[in-house]
Amino acid sequence: MKVDLNADLGEGCAHDRQLLQIVSSVNIACGFHAGDAQTMLQSVRWAREFNVAMGAHPSFPDRENFGRSAMQLPPETVYAQMIYQIGALKGLVESEGGRLVHVKPHGMLYNQSAQQAALAEAIARAVKAVDPGLILVGLANSESIRVAQALGLTTREEVFADRAYQADGSLVPRSQPGAMVESDEQAIAQTLSMIEQGRVQSLSGEWVSVKADTVCVHGDGTHALTFARELRKAFTQHNIEITSL
């Protein structure tokens, strides 16, 4: 059994370089919610150093709230913003002799596009316009995945180690109690269930079917590195091979 392990990079967290020695793919912030040209370039260089697959992590233009504010923007505006962000990172990656592999939207852009087909289509069209060979990463069983596949893109369905799920398969909003899985043991058990059994138990108790192509570990927690190492250890114990997108 194989799975990708991904983390977000270039968002101002203290452990980026160490995380790169644990994960197999990274999503690099493109300046709209965090990061800038210098942090993007540094992230690319570190990812190249540790042979980790690189992806763009575009966002709504929302640095004030770290890309977590809901926005209702015209699809063509989102389309242009996606090309701008993906294209900027792609240029930096290629200037260092690397290759951009995937695109994973960030924060509220990710969550809204998981449910809104028009937004999902704007993102998928932009990815295809920049490079039809790019993989689109989206929430398992979401509109993001369905729309991207309909446009002919390769997709990877994502699950979250430390986020709680709702009965419809969406993530519990961060503004609600219980949105984060606080216990490492519970988060590891949830992740193993999603990979090995293809299901996750929602916050209200129902079991939801999921496909786990890639697992996201957040790098901005107080014990992010410790948890990432424990998760890798659990994968090894369960004969789950970590492989990049």
C-alpha positions as CSV (number, residue, x, y, z in Angstrom):
1,M,0.0,0.0,0.0
2,K,1.3,3.4,-1.0
3,V,0.3,7.0,0.0
4,D,1.7,10.5,-0.5
5,L,2.4,12.6,2.6
6,N,2.2,16.4,2.0
7,A,2.7,19.6,4.0
8,D,2.3,23.3,3.2
9,L,5.5,25.3,2.9
10,G,6.6,28.9,2.8
11,E,3.9,30.1,5.2
12,G,6.3,31.6,7.8
13,C,6.5,28.5,10.0
14,A,9.6,27.6,11.9
15,H,10.1,24.0,10.8
16,D,9.9,24.0,7.0
17,R,13.3,22.5,6.4
18,Q,12.8,19.8,8.9
19,L,9.4,18.9,7.5
20,L,11.0,18.4,4.1
21,Q,12.9,15.4,5.6
22,I,9.6,13.7,6.5
23,V,7.1,14.4,3.7
24,S,7.1,13.3,0.1
25,S,5.3,16.4,-1.4
26,V,5.0,20.1,-0.5
27,N,2.6,22.8,-1.4
28,I,4.4,26.2,-1.6
29,A,2.5,29.3,-0.7
30,C,2.4,31.7,-3.7
31,G,2.1,35.1,-2.0
32,F,-1.7,35.7,-1.8
33,H,-2.1,34.3,1.8
34,A,1.5,34.0,2.8
35,G,5.0,34.0,1.4
36,D,6.7,36.2,-1.2
37,A,9.3,35.8,-4.0
38,Q,12.1,35.1,-1.6
39,T,10.3,32.6,0.6
40,M,9.1,30.8,-2.5
41,L,12.6,30.5,-3.9
42,Q,14.0,29.3,-0.6
43,S,11.2,26.7,-0.4
44,V,12.0,25.5,-3.9
45,R,15.7,25.2,-3.1
46,W,15.0,23.2,0.1
47,A,12.5,20.9,-1.7
48,R,15.1,20.3,-4.4
49,E,17.7,19.5,-1.7
50,F,15.6,16.8,-0.2
51,N,14.1,15.6,-3.5
52,V,10.5,16.4,-2.5
53,A,7.8,16.9,-5.1
54,M,6.7,20.5,-5.4
55,G,3.3,22.0,-5.9
56,A,1.7,25.4,-6.0
57,H,-0.5,26.5,-3.0
58,P,-2.6,29.4,-4.4
59,S,-5.1,31.2,-2.3
60,F,-7.7,33.9,-2.3
61,P,-6.0,37.3,-1.9
62,D,-6.3,37.4,1.9
63,R,-3.1,37.9,3.8
64,E,-4.9,39.5,6.7
65,N,-6.7,36.3,7.5
66,F,-4.3,33.8,6.1
67,G,-6.6,32.9,3.3
68,R,-9.3,31.7,5.6
69,S,-12.0,34.3,4.8
70,A,-14.9,33.3,2.5
71,M,-15.0,35.3,-0.7
72,Q,-17.4,35.4,-3.6
73,L,-15.3,36.4,-6.6
74,P,-16.2,36.2,-10.3
75,P,-14.9,32.9,-11.8
76,E,-12.8,34.9,-14.3
77,T,-11.1,36.8,-11.5
78,V,-10.2,33.5,-9.7
79,Y,-9.0,32.1,-13.0
80,A,-6.6,35.0,-13.5
81,Q,-5.4,34.9,-9.9
82,M,-4.7,31.2,-10.2
83,I,-2.7,31.6,-13.4
84,Y,-0.7,34.4,-11.8
85,Q,0.2,32.4,-8.7
86,I,0.8,29.1,-10.3
87,G,2.8,30.7,-13.1
88,A,5.0,32.6,-10.6
89,L,6.0,29.5,-8.7
90,K,6.4,27.5,-11.9
91,G,9.0,30.0,-13.1
92,L,10.9,29.9,-9.9
93,V,10.9,26.1,-9.9
94,E,12.1,25.8,-13.4
95,S,14.8,28.5,-12.9
96,E,16.3,26.1,-10.3
97,G,16.1,23.1,-12.7
98,G,13.1,21.6,-11.1
99,R,9.6,20.6,-12.2
100,L,6.3,21.8,-10.8
101,V,4.2,18.6,-10.2
102,H,0.8,19.7,-8.7
103,V,-1.5,22.4,-7.5
104,K,-3.4,22.4,-4.2
105,P,-5.6,25.4,-3.4
106,H,-5.3,26.8,0.1
107,G,-7.7,27.4,2.9
108,M,-11.1,28.8,2.1
109,L,-10.4,28.7,-1.6
110,Y,-9.9,24.9,-1.2
111,N,-13.0,24.5,1.0
112,Q,-15.3,26.6,-1.2
113,S,-14.2,24.9,-4.4
114,A,-14.9,21.5,-2.8
115,Q,-18.6,22.4,-2.9
116,Q,-19.0,25.1,-5.6
117,A,-18.7,23.8,-9.2
118,A,-18.2,27.2,-10.8
119,L,-15.2,28.0,-8.5
120,A,-13.8,24.5,-9.0
121,E,-14.0,24.9,-12.8
122,A,-12.2,28.3,-12.7
123,I,-9.4,26.7,-10.8
124,A,-9.2,23.6,-12.9
125,R,-9.2,25.6,-16.2
126,A,-6.4,27.7,-14.8
127,V,-4.3,24.7,-13.9
128,K,-4.9,23.2,-17.4
129,A,-4.0,26.5,-19.1
130,V,-0.7,26.8,-17.3
131,D,0.2,23.1,-17.8
132,P,-2.3,20.3,-18.6
133,G,0.2,17.8,-17.1
134,L,-0.1,19.3,-13.6
135,I,-2.0,17.2,-11.0
136,L,-4.9,18.9,-9.1
137,V,-5.1,17.9,-5.5
138,G,-8.5,18.3,-3.9
139,L,-10.7,17.1,-1.0
140,A,-11.7,13.5,-1.4
141,N,-15.2,13.1,-3.0
142,S,-15.5,16.8,-3.8
143,E,-16.6,19.0,-6.6
144,S,-12.9,19.9,-7.1
145,I,-12.1,16.4,-8.0
146,R,-15.1,15.8,-10.2
147,V,-14.8,19.0,-12.2
148,A,-11.0,18.6,-12.7
149,Q,-11.5,15.0,-14.0
150,A,-14.2,16.2,-16.3
151,L,-11.7,18.7,-17.8
152,G,-9.2,15.9,-18.3
153,L,-6.8,16.7,-15.5
154,T,-5.1,14.1,-13.4
155,T,-6.3,14.4,-9.8
156,R,-5.3,13.1,-6.4
157,E,-7.8,12.9,-3.6
158,E,-6.7,14.3,-0.2
159,V,-7.5,13.5,3.4
160,F,-6.4,15.3,6.5
161,A,-4.7,13.7,9.5
162,D,-5.7,16.3,12.0
163,R,-9.0,17.7,10.8
164,A,-12.5,16.5,11.8
165,Y,-15.0,15.6,9.1
166,Q,-18.7,16.3,8.7
167,A,-21.3,13.7,7.7
168,D,-21.2,14.9,4.0
169,G,-17.4,14.4,3.8
170,S,-16.5,18.1,4.1
171,L,-14.2,19.4,6.8
172,V,-15.6,20.8,10.0
173,P,-15.0,24.6,9.7
174,R,-12.2,25.9,11.9
175,S,-14.7,28.3,13.5
176,Q,-16.6,25.4,15.0
177,P,-15.7,23.3,18.2
178,G,-13.9,20.1,17.4
179,A,-12.6,21.2,14.0
180,M,-9.1,20.0,14.9
181,V,-8.2,16.5,16.1
182,E,-6.1,17.4,19.1
183,S,-5.0,13.9,20.1
184,D,-2.0,12.5,18.2
185,E,-3.2,8.9,18.8
186,Q,-6.7,9.8,17.5
187,A,-5.3,11.6,14.4
188,I,-3.0,8.6,13.6
189,A,-5.9,6.1,14.0
190,Q,-8.1,8.3,11.8
191,T,-5.4,8.5,9.1
192,L,-4.9,4.7,9.1
193,S,-8.6,4.1,8.8
194,M,-8.8,6.4,5.8
195,I,-5.8,4.7,4.1
196,E,-6.5,1.1,4.9
197,Q,-10.3,1.0,5.1
198,G,-11.3,4.0,2.9
199,R,-13.5,5.5,5.6
200,V,-13.5,8.2,8.3
201,Q,-15.9,8.7,11.2
202,S,-17.5,12.1,11.2
203,L,-17.8,14.3,14.2
204,S,-21.5,13.3,14.5
205,G,-20.7,9.6,14.4
206,E,-21.5,8.6,10.8
207,W,-18.9,6.8,8.7
208,V,-17.9,8.5,5.4
209,S,-16.2,6.8,2.5
210,V,-13.0,8.5,1.3
211,K,-10.2,7.8,-1.1
212,A,-6.8,8.6,0.4
213,D,-4.2,9.3,-2.4
214,T,-2.4,11.9,-0.3
215,V,-2.4,12.8,3.4
216,C,-2.0,16.4,4.6
217,V,-0.1,17.1,7.8
218,H,-0.1,20.8,9.0
219,G,3.3,22.3,9.7
220,D,2.0,25.3,11.7
221,G,1.1,23.4,14.9
222,T,3.1,23.6,18.1
223,H,4.2,20.0,17.8
224,A,4.0,19.6,14.0
225,L,7.3,17.9,13.6
226,T,6.7,15.4,16.4
227,F,3.4,14.4,15.0
228,A,4.7,14.1,11.4
229,R,7.4,11.7,12.7
230,E,4.9,9.7,14.7
231,L,2.7,9.4,11.6
232,R,5.6,8.2,9.5
233,K,6.5,5.6,12.2
234,A,2.9,4.4,12.1
235,F,3.0,4.1,8.3
236,T,6.1,2.0,8.6
237,Q,4.5,-0.3,11.2
238,H,1.5,-0.8,8.9
239,N,3.6,-1.4,5.8
240,I,2.4,1.8,4.1
241,E,5.0,3.1,1.7
242,I,5.3,6.9,1.4
243,T,5.7,8.0,-2.2
244,S,5.3,11.4,-3.9
245,L,2.5,12.5,-6.2
